[in-house]
Amino acid sequence: MRAAADRRGTVEAALGAGWIAFGAAVAIAAWRMERLQHLAIEPYSAPGVLPGVLGVAIVAFGIALLVRGLRMRRASDAGTAAPEGPGSKAAAADTSAAAALPPLSAAESATALPAADSGGLRRAVAAAALCIVFA
């Protein structure tokens, strides 16, 4: 279990560093965009404002992911419990109440997601649906 937590922490730290680099590149590119001052436009309607804000937000979330990954690695190295997340034992204990529910009918079980999915497939389908609706 410690190896899995260490590996997950390493992956999250690497992904956080990647998002920080990407967000910084977006923010720098937005800063270097032409501001169209010769057209006398409002400063907040310049072409680089929104990409700059998004770049800074990506950097902030990348830092959060990097810190989380480093904490997971440190907890794994120290032999303590890793921070609780969706895949933790505490989260699995929360789903034990589902065993008390009545069994699904044949029609419901055909459309039900597998129990080991933990909602990942549902989130992916919801995200895809939102992208299609708002495209």
N, C-alpha and C positions, 0 to 999 in steps of 0.2 A: 504494500500500500504506500510505503514511503517513496518507492521509486516512481510510482504513478503520480504522486503529488509533486515530486521533484520535477518530473518530466513536464507536467502540466504547468508548473510555475515557470519553467524555462521557456516553454512555448508562449505563454502569456507575456513574459517579459520581452521576448524577441518580437512578438506581434506589437506590443506597446511601443517599442523602439521604432519599428517600421512605420506605425501610424504617426509617431512624432515627426519622423523625417518627412513623410508625405505631407502632413499638415504644415510643416515649416516651409516646404517647397511651394505649396499653394499660397500661403500667406506672403512669401517673398515675391512670387510671381504677381500676386494681386497688387502689392505695393509698387511694383515696377511698371504696372499698366499706365497707359496715358490717362491723364486726369481730365482732358478736354477743357482746360482752362481757357483756351482761345475761343471757345464757344459760349463762355460765360454761363455755364450750367451750375446748378446747385452742387455743393461738395458731396452731399449725401446721395446724389444720383449718379456719381461717377462710376464707370464700369468696374472698378476693382473693389468696391465696398463690400458687396455680398461675398465674393470669393475670399476676401480677407477675413471677414468675420467667421466664415466656415472653416478656413484654415486654422484660425486661432482655436476654434471649438474642437477641431480634430486633434490639435496638439494637446489640449486640456484632457480630452478623453484618452489619448494615448499615454499621457502621464499617469492617469488613474489606472490604466491597464498594466503599465510597467510596474507601478508601486505594488499592485495586487500580486503580480507574478513574483516579484522579489520577496514579498512577505510569505507567499506560499513556499518558495524555495527555502527561506530562512526557517520557517516552521518545520519543514521536512528535514532540514539539516540538524535542527535541534531535537528532533524526535517528538515534538509536540503535535497536537492536532492541527491540521490545516484549517484555514478559515472556512466557515460553513458556506456552501453554495448549493446550487440546484442538484448536484450529484452527491451530496454528503449523506451520511447516515441519518442525520436529523431530518433532512428533507424526505428520505425514504420512510421514516417513522410517521411523518405526517400523512402519507398516503395509505397507511395501514387501515384507516377507517373505511377505505373503499372495499375491503373484504366483507364488511357487514352489509353492503348493498345487495339487493336481489339480483340474480343472474339476468343477463340480457336476453332478449328474444332472438330468434334466428335472424330477423331483419336487422336488428340493432347490432348484433355481433358481426355481421358482414361488413358494416360500415364503421365499426369501432376501430380505433387505433390500437396497435399492440401495447401491452402494459409496459414493456421495456423502453418505449419511445421517449418517455418523460416530457412530452410536449414539443419536442424539436420539430417533428414533422408538421404539427399543427401551426407552429409559428412560421415555418417556411411557406406553407400554403397560404397563410394569412398575409404574409409579406408579399408574395407573388400576386395575390388577388388585389391588394392595395396598389401595387405597381401597375397592374393592368387597368384598374378602374381610373386611376389618376393620370394615366399616360395620354 
